[in-house]
Each structure stands twice: as structure tokens, then as C-alpha cells.
Amino acid sequence: MLVLVAIAVALEIRSLARSEAVRDARKQTTLTGHGIVEPALTTGVVRGDPAAIDRLDQIVRRRVLSPDVVRVKVWNAEGKILYSDEPRLTGRRFPLGADELAVLRSRTVSTETSDLSRPENAYERGYGELTSVYLGLRAQDGTPVMFEEYLRSSAIAGDSSGVARRFVPVGVAALLVLALLQIPLAWRMARRIRDAQHDREAFLQHAIEASDRERQAIAAGLHDGVVQELAGVSFQMAAAIEQERDDPATLTRALSAGAAGTRNAIRQLRSLLLEIYPPALREQGLAAALPDLAAPLTARGIDVQIAVQPGSGLSTEVERLVFRTAQEAIRNVGAHSGATHVDVAVIRDNGAVTLRVSDDGRGFDDTTLSSRRAEGHMGLAMLSDLAESAGGALHVRSVPGSGTTVELEVPVR
């Protein structure tokens, strides 16, 4: 970046130096024209009097021509060269361009690179690249004329180099200041990148740990619930077969108990499948999926009230985050709170959606929360990270004996 700035500064300095050198050439030609040449433009010069032209030639050769100024011409409006230090040009006519006529009539000054292919410049071709400076003057009788100097372009380039050298210290100082200013900015940017990388690594680690915990929870749920239930059904059936001949009533009772156990195992499997992948969320939205989450609490006699604002119109990512947060909060209610009543509300307002899960359970303090995290219960911490990555925030408020409120707020677009 600094190299690009340095190149841009160098090009700008070069352009400014060139412009300044050309401006100096115009000033010098203006001083020469008005101070030296114009007083010598007598009526005799305008009329072509040899004596008057000779006097003008002496002045030009003594006071105007130099190693840098290689040719001088004085034109009238008809394109006639009234005077030139090259005698073969004096008295000849060449057409003037619109810009040259404008300079002649307005007494202004103009600069251009000499076109040495033009006929009037035939005697200047041996000097290399030249720059023409035009200045409108008035002869003593009021006749408008144009004074033209031919300067070596190398002289202007040399002047521009000198100007550039004067600008270089300023440019270098500016670049040094810019570099000094960029050092803390670059350091802060590098630190932010490093912190962001650390956060991404921590988030990935949390995700891996959360995935492991989810698999462990699924395995524990299957082992302690469905597997035990089906194992009990299997033992009951095997015992009933042994007693079938002696006590038909025992077989009937065993079949009834087995059917009930099988139904209970199916309910547990459905609850587990709901936690893994809620089909109602994709097909019907939060209003249909949240009651499924609350079903285990309702089955235990806990009063659950669910209110979802109609027409929420959430994106898939936000809807999943709200569902997962509600899932974790409801799971914690069932596992830790001892609550008898739970309120679940989803509200969209002022460009954000808010999920609020409140219970009237036993609550907890910060020490309890820290100990749960130390034991590996990182569900809410993970959801807090997910909420922050979505531009939102997750808040958990609890007082021992006064219940717990989990509140998620996420911006929606």
C-alpha cells in the first residue's frame, strides 16, 4: 500500500514540477516580450523596414537568445513573419491556427510542444524537441502581433527536475508521516485478525464439544430410556411365554404391559428425533415446533404457555437459532428448575425478534452457573456465541427461589 502511495506521490510531484516549469517559462517569455521586444516593435518593423528589423535583431540576439531560447519569431494577424532571428523566415507567410490567432488578439500567453513537421518550423528541426511559448503584443502603432519563443524542452525538463527536487523532501516527509500513522493501524488490524482467528478457533472447539455432548446425550437417552424400556418388555415377554400354559391371565397382563412399554419407547424415540431434527420447524414454523418441545414438560404435569406472534417471517437461520435456544432453555427447566409453570413467548418488534422463556422454579446464582459450566454444561454459552455471531445477544437472569428467564434478541432483516 505504501509503495502504491509513493508511486502516486512521485507521479504527482513530477506532474506538478512540469506544470511549474511551464509556468516559469510563460512568465519569462511574458517578461521578455513586454520588457524587451515590445518596445522595439516600431512601425518600421511592422512595415518591413530593413533598418528597423536590423535594430530589433540586434536587441534579440543580445538580450533574448540564449542556450535555452533557440529561435524567436514575430507574427502579424495575416500569418506573416515580421521578424525572426533566422533571416530566411523574415517576410514569409504561413497560416496561423485558431489558438494562435486567439493569443495574438487577446494578448495572452500559451504553450505547446512544437510541431517540427510544419513548414514554418523547418529551420528548427536540428535542435531536437522544442516547446513554443506564444505571447500577444502590440506594436507602437497599435498593430496586434504575436511574439513566439522556441525553448529547448530539455531546459524545461531540467527546470521541472529542480522543482521536483524541492518537492521531494516534502513528499518523503509526508510518506514517513503516513508510514508512522499506519504502524499503529496495522498493529491494531493484526491484533484484530489474531483475536478473530482465536475466536473462530474457540468457536470451532465449542462446536466440536457441543457435538460430542449432543452425541453423548443421545446415547444416554437411548440407553437409559428406550433400550431399558424395550429390554424390560423383552424380559416380560420371555417370562410370559414360560408361564403361558399354567396361567393365561399372566400372559394377558404381560402383553398389556409390553404394549404400554412399547408405546412409551416410541414416545421417547419421537422426542429424541424431535431434538435431533424437528420436521415441524421446517414445514410449519415455530408456532408448530415449540409445542413439540414442551411436550415432555406437559407430560410431567408442568403447565407450559406458548405464545408466538403471528406473521414473524423469520429467516431460516434466525428461526433455527430461536428454536435451539428454546430447546436448551426448556431442557434446563426439566432437568434443573423444579418449576410448575413455564411461559414461552416469541415477539417481533423494531427490527428484532425476541424469545423469552420464563419459569417459576428454584432459580440459581452465579456460582451455580459457573459450576455447571465447569462440569461441561456449555449449551447456553454456545448459544450466546451463536447469538453474538448473528448480531444479537443472549441474557440469562435468575435469582434463587424466584425462577429463571432466558431471553434471546436477534436482529431480523
C-alpha positions in Angstrom: 0.0 0.0 0.0 2.8 2.4 1.0 4.6 1.6 -2.3 1.5 2.5 -4.3 1.2 5.8 -2.4 4.8 6.5 -3.0 4.4 5.9 -6.8 1.3 8.1 -6.8 3.1 10.9 -4.9 6.1 10.6 -7.3 3.9 10.9 -10.3 2.0 13.9 -8.8 5.3 15.6 -7.9 6.5 15.0 -11.5 3.3 16.5 -12.9 3.4 19.5 -10.5 7.1 20.1 -11.3 6.4 20.0 -15.1 3.5 22.4 -14.6 5.6 24.7 -12.5 8.4 24.7 -15.1 6.0 25.5 -17.9 4.5 28.3 -15.8 8.0 29.7 -15.2 8.7 29.6 -19.0 5.5 31.6 -19.6 6.5 34.1 -17.0 9.9 34.5 -18.5 8.5 34.9 -22.1 6.0 37.5 -20.8 8.8 39.5 -19.1 10.9 39.2 -22.2 8.1 40.1 -24.6 6.8 43.1 -22.7 10.1 44.4 -21.4 12.5 43.8 -24.3 10.7 43.0 -27.6 7.5 45.1 -27.4 9.4 48.5 -27.0 11.4 47.6 -30.1 8.4 46.8 -32.3 8.3 50.1 -34.2 6.2 51.0 -37.2 9.2 50.2 -39.4 9.2 46.6 -38.2 5.6 46.2 -39.0 6.2 47.7 -42.5 9.2 45.6 -43.1 11.9 48.3 -43.0 15.3 46.6 -43.1 16.9 49.1 -40.7 14.2 48.7 -38.1 14.3 44.9 -38.4 18.1 45.1 -38.0 17.8 47.1 -34.8 15.3 44.6 -33.5 17.6 41.7 -34.5 20.5 43.2 -32.5 18.3 43.5 -29.4 17.1 39.9 -29.7 20.5 38.5 -30.2 22.0 40.4 -27.4 19.2 40.1 -24.8 16.8 37.3 -25.8 18.6 34.4 -27.5 20.4 32.0 -25.1 21.3 28.3 -25.0 17.7 27.6 -23.9 16.0 30.1 -26.3 17.0 28.9 -29.8 14.5 30.8 -32.0 12.4 34.0 -32.0 9.6 34.9 -34.4 7.2 37.9 -34.5 4.0 37.3 -36.5 1.1 39.6 -37.7 -2.5 38.5 -38.0 -2.1 37.6 -41.7 0.4 34.9 -40.8 3.4 36.9 -42.0 6.6 36.6 -40.0 7.6 40.2 -39.4 10.9 39.2 -37.8 12.9 36.1 -37.0 16.5 35.6 -35.9 16.6 33.2 -38.9 16.7 35.7 -41.8 15.3 33.2 -44.3 12.0 33.2 -42.4 11.5 37.0 -42.2 8.8 38.1 -44.6 7.4 34.7 -45.3 3.7 33.8 -44.7 2.3 30.7 -43.0 -1.3 30.1 -41.9 -1.9 30.6 -38.2 -4.2 28.3 -36.2 -7.2 29.4 -34.2 -5.4 29.2 -30.9 -2.5 31.3 -32.2 -4.9 33.9 -33.5 -6.7 34.0 -30.2 -3.4 34.6 -28.4 -2.5 37.4 -30.8 -5.8 39.2 -30.4 -6.2 38.8 -26.6 -2.6 39.5 -25.6 -2.5 36.3 -23.6 0.2 33.6 -23.3 0.1 30.0 -24.4 2.4 27.0 -24.5 2.6 23.9 -26.7 5.1 21.3 -27.9 6.5 22.5 -31.2 5.3 20.5 -34.3 8.6 20.4 -36.2 6.9 18.9 -39.2 5.2 22.1 -40.0 6.8 24.2 -42.8 7.4 27.3 -40.6 9.5 25.1 -38.3 11.8 23.7 -41.0 14.8 25.6 -39.6 14.3 24.4 -36.0 14.5 20.7 -36.7 18.1 20.4 -35.8 17.5 21.5 -32.1 15.7 18.4 -31.0 12.4 18.6 -29.1 11.3 22.2 -28.6 8.5 24.0 -26.7 6.8 27.1 -28.2 5.6 29.9 -26.0 3.3 32.4 -27.7 2.5 35.9 -26.4 0.2 38.6 -27.8 1.9 42.0 -28.1 1.1 45.4 -29.6 3.5 47.3 -31.9 4.0 51.0 -31.3 1.3 51.9 -33.9 -1.2 49.5 -32.2 -0.9 46.6 -34.6 -1.5 43.3 -32.9 1.4 40.9 -33.2 2.4 37.6 -31.7 5.8 37.0 -30.2 7.0 33.4 -30.2 9.9 31.9 -28.4 11.2 28.4 -29.0 12.7 26.8 -25.9 14.6 23.6 -25.6 12.3 21.1 -24.0 15.3 19.7 -22.1 15.6 23.1 -20.4 12.0 22.9 -19.2 12.6 19.3 -18.1 15.7 20.4 -16.2 13.7 23.2 -14.5 11.0 20.7 -13.7 13.7 18.4 -12.2 14.8 21.2 -10.0 11.3 22.0 -8.9 10.8 18.2 -8.2 13.9 18.2 -6.1 12.3 20.9 -4.0 9.1 18.9 -3.6 10.9 15.6 -2.8 11.6 16.4 0.9 8.0 17.3 1.4 6.9 14.1 -0.3 9.3 12.0 1.6 8.2 13.6 4.9 4.6 13.0 4.0 5.3 9.4 3.3 7.2 9.0 6.6 4.2 10.5 8.4 1.9 8.2 6.6 4.1 5.2 7.4 4.2 6.2 11.1 0.4 6.6 11.1 0.0 3.2 9.5 2.1 1.4 12.1 -0.4 1.6 14.9 -3.3 1.0 12.5 -1.5 -2.1 11.1 -0.8 -3.3 14.6 -4.4 -2.9 15.7 -5.6 -4.6 12.5 -3.2 -7.5 13.0 -4.4 -7.8 16.6 -8.0 -7.9 15.5 -7.2 -10.5 12.9 -5.4 -12.5 15.5 -8.3 -12.1 18.0 -10.8 -13.1 15.3 -8.8 -16.1 14.5 -8.7 -17.1 18.1 -12.4 -16.6 18.4 -13.0 -18.7 15.4 -10.8 -21.5 16.8 -12.6 -21.2 20.2 -16.0 -21.3 18.5 -15.0 -24.3 16.4 -13.8 -26.1 19.6 -17.1 -25.2 21.3 -19.0 -26.6 18.3 -17.0 -29.8 18.4 -17.5 -30.1 22.2 -21.2 -29.4 21.8 -21.5 -32.0 19.0 -19.8 -34.5 21.3 -22.2 -33.6 24.2 -25.2 -34.0 21.8 -24.0 -37.5 20.8 -23.4 -38.4 24.4 -26.9 -37.1 25.4 -28.5 -39.1 22.5 -26.6 -42.2 23.5 -27.5 -41.8 27.2 -31.1 -41.1 26.3 -31.3 -44.3 24.2 -29.5 -46.4 26.8 -31.4 -45.2 29.9 -34.7 -44.8 28.2 -35.6 -46.7 25.0 -33.2 -49.5 25.5 -34.1 -50.1 29.1 -37.8 -49.9 28.2 -37.5 -52.4 25.4 -35.3 -54.7 27.5 -38.0 -54.8 30.2 -40.6 -55.6 27.5 -38.4 -58.4 26.2 -37.9 -59.9 29.7 -41.7 -59.7 30.4 -42.5 -61.4 27.2 -40.0 -64.2 27.8 -41.4 -64.8 31.3 -44.9 -64.8 30.0 -44.1 -67.5 27.4 -42.8 -69.7 30.1 -46.0 -69.3 32.2 -48.4 -69.4 29.2 -49.6 -73.0 29.8 -50.1 -72.6 33.6 -51.6 -69.1 33.8 -53.2 -67.5 30.7 -54.0 -64.3 32.8 -50.3 -63.7 33.3 -49.8 -63.8 29.6 -52.5 -61.2 29.1 -51.1 -58.9 31.7 -47.6 -59.3 30.2 -48.8 -58.5 26.7 -50.7 -55.4 28.0 -47.5 -54.2 29.9 -45.4 -54.9 26.8 -47.7 -52.9 24.6 -47.6 -50.0 27.0 -43.8 -50.2 27.3 -43.5 -50.3 23.5 -45.7 -47.2 23.2 -43.6 -45.4 25.8 -40.4 -46.4 23.9 -41.9 -45.0 20.7 -42.8 -41.7 22.5 -39.2 -41.5 23.8 -37.9 -42.1 20.3 -40.1 -39.4 18.8 -38.9 -37.0 21.5 -35.3 -37.8 20.7 -35.9 -37.4 16.9 -37.6 -34.1 17.6 -34.5 -32.9 19.4 -32.2 -34.1 16.6 -34.2 -32.8 13.7 -37.6 -31.0 14.2 -39.7 -31.5 11.0 -42.4 -29.2 12.2 -40.0 -26.3 12.3 -39.2 -26.6 8.6 -42.7 -27.3 7.5 -44.9 -25.2 9.8 -42.5 -22.8 11.7 -42.0 -22.0 15.3 -45.7 -22.0 16.2 -45.9 -25.7 15.5 -42.4 -26.8 16.6 -42.4 -25.2 20.1 -45.3 -27.2 21.5 -43.5 -30.4 20.5 -40.5 -29.1 22.6 -42.8 -28.5 25.5 -44.5 -32.0 25.3 -42.1 -33.7 27.8 -42.8 -31.0 30.4 -46.5 -31.2 29.8 -46.4 -35.0 30.2 -44.9 -34.4 33.7 -47.7 -32.1 34.7 -45.8 -28.8 34.2 -48.0 -26.0 32.9 -46.5 -24.6 29.7 -47.9 -21.5 28.0 -46.6 -20.7 24.5 -47.3 -17.5 22.5 -45.8 -16.9 19.1 -46.6 -13.6 17.4 -48.2 -14.5 14.0 -46.5 -13.5 10.8 -43.0 -13.4 12.2 -41.5 -14.2 8.8 -38.1 -15.1 10.1 -35.2 -16.3 8.0 -34.2 -20.0 8.3 -31.0 -19.2 10.2 -32.8 -16.9 12.8 -35.6 -19.4 13.2 -33.2 -22.2 13.9 -31.3 -20.1 16.5 -34.6 -19.3 18.2 -35.7 -22.9 18.2 -32.3 -24.2 19.6 -32.4 -21.5 22.3 -35.9 -22.5 23.3 -34.9 -26.2 23.2 -31.9 -25.6 25.6 -34.0 -23.4 27.9 -36.9 -25.9 28.1 -34.4 -28.8 28.6 -32.8 -26.9 31.5 -36.3 -26.3 33.1 -37.0 -30.0 33.0 -33.6 -31.0 34.3 -32.8 -28.4 37.0 -35.6 -26.0 37.9 -38.3 -27.9 39.6 -40.8 -25.5 38.0 -44.5 -25.9 37.8 -45.2 -23.2 35.2 -43.3 -22.1 32.1 -44.0 -19.2 29.7 -42.5 -19.2 26.2 -43.0 -16.1 24.0 -41.7 -15.1 20.6 -42.2 -11.4 19.7 -41.0 -9.5 16.7 -40.7 -5.7 17.2 -38.5 -2.8 15.9 -36.4 -5.0 13.5 -35.6 -7.7 16.0 -37.2 -11.0 17.3 -37.2 -11.8 21.0 -37.6 -15.2 22.6 -38.3 -15.2 26.3 -38.5 -18.5 28.3 -39.5 -17.9 32.0 -40.1 -20.4 34.7 -41.1 -20.3 38.4 -38.5 -22.8 39.5 -35.9 -22.7 42.2 -33.5 -20.5 40.2 -29.8 -20.3 40.7 -26.9 -17.9 41.4 -23.7 -17.1 39.5 -21.8 -19.8 41.5 -24.1 -22.5 40.4 -23.9 -21.3 36.8 -20.1 -21.3 36.9 -20.0 -24.8 38.4 -22.3 -26.2 35.7 -20.1 -24.7 33.0 -17.0 -26.3 34.8 -18.8 -29.6 34.7 -19.2 -29.3 30.9 -22.7 -27.8 30.6 -21.9 -25.3 27.9 -25.3 -25.3 26.0 -26.2 -21.7 26.8 -22.6 -20.5 26.4 -22.6 -21.9 22.9 -25.9 -20.3 22.1 -24.6 -17.0 23.4 -21.7 -17.2 20.9 -24.2 -18.1 18.1 -26.3 -15.1 19.1 -23.4 -12.7 19.0 -22.3 -14.0 15.6 -25.8 -13.2 14.4 -25.6 -9.7 15.8 -27.8 -10.4 18.7 -27.4 -11.2 22.4 -28.5 -13.9 24.9 -29.3 -13.0 28.5 -29.9 -15.3 31.4 -31.5 -13.8 34.6 -32.1 -15.9 37.7 -32.5 -15.4 41.4 -32.5 -18.3 43.9 -36.1 -19.1 44.7 -37.5 -16.7 42.1 -37.2 -18.7 38.9 -35.2 -18.1 35.7 -35.6 -16.1 32.5 -33.7 -16.9 29.3 -34.0 -14.1 26.7 -32.7 -14.1 23.2 -32.8 -11.0 21.0 -31.7 -11.2 17.3 -31.9 -8.6 14.6 -34.0 -9.6 11.5 -33.7 -8.2 8.0 
